[in-house]
């Protein structure tokens, strides 16, 4: 058992090293790359004496020779403290729209790992049959306050990027999205606005993440029941259709690897997940004799 925990600890440090992110013991335990939940007592027995390709300075664990990322993490944390209030302030206005059920900070900022020149990624859950009209009003509002991150913007500092929108009937992620990378994205998300316990429903609908990161979310949330509201509002459905076509026309002019449906809008022009996962596999292969 101790050998498996040791391997999981090393692999977890490897994963976060891709993002230049050293970890303290609490974070390693929380995001431990393991198929089953590990108790803190079992974990503490191993992490204090971890050897191999991992070094420790103060409270930080990192790959040997990568001590410089400690300073980088601390610098990025200061930048994150500037960015988070921006999205909180914007969300107070966005939450006025009744079709907005949840707003969460995703990406690097969710781990306080944002550079000064980074934008701010957000994840939004909408009511059923309202994803297009909700996006329209969010984009309009963000443009009015000068905080919308557009496709061709050169200066994106502290602008808000609508990274992903899903409606409440499509909270469970498809099988092709159920992987370690997405599990991290979900578990690391920071809830900013949460109506009708939508965040809890979202986690319950994606309880598969416990197969990758079982320590990352409270067991009570994992065990919650996911129920979708299938009630249809005819007026909202019609309004959504009107909002859809001009946006879809514009998006299709520039489409690359985005996911565009009536229930999910995911804007990922670069396949970052594939790059991260391949780098992770390469790290494990490089150090497999020491793991």
N, C-alpha and C positions, 0 to 999 in steps of 0.2 A: 504493500500500500504506500509506504513512504517513497519508494522508487517512482511510483506513478505520480504522486503529488509533486515530487522534485521535477519530473519531466514537464508537468503541467505548468509549474512556476517558470521554468526556463522558456517554454514556448510562449507564455503570456508576456514575458519581458521582450522576447523577440518580436511579437506582434506590435507592441507599442513603440518599439525602437524605430519601426518604419516611419512613425510620425514624430521622431525625435522627442520622445516622451518617456522620461524615467519614471518609475513607479515606487510609491512607498508600500509597505506591507499590506495596509488596508485595501489599497487599490488592486494589488495583485490578487488578494483573496476574492474581492468582489468580481473581478473580471477573469477569474481563473479559467483557463481553457481546459475544461474537463467535462466528461459526459454525465457525471453525477455530482450532486451537491457535496461539498467537503466542509466538515465542521471547522470552526476556528481553532479548536484545540488540536486537531490533527494537523492542520496547516501550520500552526505556530511551532510545532515540534520540528518541522522541516525547514521553514523559511529562514530561521535564525542561523542555520548551518549550511546554507546553500553554497555549493561549489560548482566548478565547471566553467562555462563561458561567461558567467555572471559576476559582476563586481558590485560593491556597495560602498557608498560614501555618505555618511550621515544617515538619513532615513531613505536615501534613494538607491534603487536597484537599476542596473543598466548593463549592456553588453560590455565586456572588457575593452578598454580603449575608447569608450564613448562618454567619458566623464563630462565632456563639453556640453552635452545636451541638458545638463542640470541648469546651467545658466540660461540656456535658451528657453527652457520651460518656465522659469521664474520671470523672465522678460515677457513671455507671451501671457502669463497670468495677469500681469499689470495691464496689458492691452485689452484683455478680456473684460476687465472691470470697467473699461470705458465703453465697450460695445454692448454689454448686456443691458444697461439702462436704456439704450437706444431702442432695442427691440421690445423691452417692457413698455416703454412709453407708446410706441406705435401700436402694440397689441391692445392697449386700453381703448384705442379708437376702433381698431379692427374688430374687437369683440362686440361692438355695438351692432354689427350686422348679425341678425338672428340666425343666419345660415352657417355661421362660424361656430363650430362646437369645440375645437381644440386648436391651440397654437403651441408648438414646441420648437425650441432651438436645437438644431441638429449640426452635424459637421464638427469641425475643430473647436468651435466656440463652446459646444456643449461640454467639452473637457477643459475649458479655459486654455486652449491651445491655439490661439489665433494670433497671426501676425498683424502688425500695425496696418498694413495695406489690404488686408482681407475684407471680403464682404461678409454678410451675416446670412446663414442658411436657416430657413424655417420650414417646418412641416405643418400642414394644416389638414384638419378633418372637417368636412362639411356635412350638412344634412343631405339626405337622399335627393337625387335629381336636382342638385343645386351647384354642382362643382364648377360649371362654366360661369354662371352668374356670380358666384362667390369670387372666383378668380378675377372677373372683370372689375368688381368693385374694390377688391384689394389692390390690384394693379393701379387703378385710377387714383385711389387714396394715396398710395405710396409715391406715385408720380407727382401728385399735388404738393406733397411735403418734401419732394426732392430726394426720396430715400429708395426709389425702385432701382434695382440692379437690372438693366437691360442687357440684351444679348451682345450688343456691340459697344457697350460702355468701356471706355479706356480707364477712367477713374472709378473704381468700385469701392473705395474705402468707406466702410461703415454703411454701405447700401444694403438693402434687404433683398435676398434672392428667394423667390418662391420655389424652393427645391423640389417639393412634392406635395400634392394634394390628393386626398382620397375621400370618398364619401362614406358615410357611416354604414352602408350596406356592403362595403368592400374592405373592411378592416383586416381580415386575415390575408396575409401575403401569400402569393402563389408559391408553389413548390420550387419554381426556378429562382425565387428570391430568398429561399430559406437556407442560409449559409452563415458562416462565422462572421463575415463582414457585415451583413445586414443585422445579425443579432447584436453586434456592437452598436450599430447605428441606432437601433431601437432602445437598447438598455441604457445608452449614454444620453439619450435625449432629455432636455430640461423642459418640463412643462411650464409654460408661461401663462396660458389661459386654458381653463378646463370647465366646460359646461356639461351638466348632466352625467358626470363621472365618465366622460368619453375616454380619458386617458386609461382608466382602469379597464374599460371595455376593450380598448386597443391592445393592451398587454395581454388580457385574457384571450383575445382572438388570435394572438401570436405566441401562445404558450410554448410553441416549438423552440423558442430561443433557450429554454432551459436545457435543451439537448446540447447546447454549445456553451452557455454561460449560466449554469444553474444557480450560482451565488449572486447574480447581478440584480435580481428583482425580488422583492418581498414575496414570500410563499403565499401570503394571503391574496395578493393580486393575481398570482399565477392561477390560484384556485377559483377565482371569480368566474361567474358565468357570463358568456358573451351572448347577448340577444340583440338582434337588429330590429330597427323600427321600419317596417315595410309600408307604413302609411304613406299615401301619395297625395300631394297637394297639387291639384290640376293647374292652378295659376302659376305656381312656382315652376312646374314642369314646362309650361309654355314659355315663361320668362327665361328659363335655362336654355331652351332651344334657340331663342333669339340671340342670346349672348354667345352661344357656341359657334355659330358659323363664321362671323368675322374673325374671331380669335383663331379658329381652326385654319382658316384660309391663310392667315399671317404665319402661324406656326409651321404649316406645311411647306412654306417657301424656304424655310431654313432648317428643316428637320435633319437630324443625324441619327443619334441612338436614343432619342426620347421615347417614353411610353405615353401614348395618347389614346385614352378611351373615354367613355362617358362616365366612368367611375374612378379612374386613376389618371393623374397627370404627373409624370415624373420627368424632370428636366435634367438629364445627365448627358450633355453633348460629348463628354469624354468618359470612356469606360474605366473610371478610376478603380472600381472594385477589382477588375481583372488584374490591374497592375499591382495592387496591394496584395492580393492573394498569391500571385506568382512570386512576388518578393518574399513573402512569408515562407512559402515552400522552399525557396532557394536558401533562406537563412537556416531552416531546419536541416536541410541537406548538407550545408556547409559545416554545421557543428554536430552532425548526428553521432559522431564518435564520443562527444562530450556530454550528450544529453542523457 
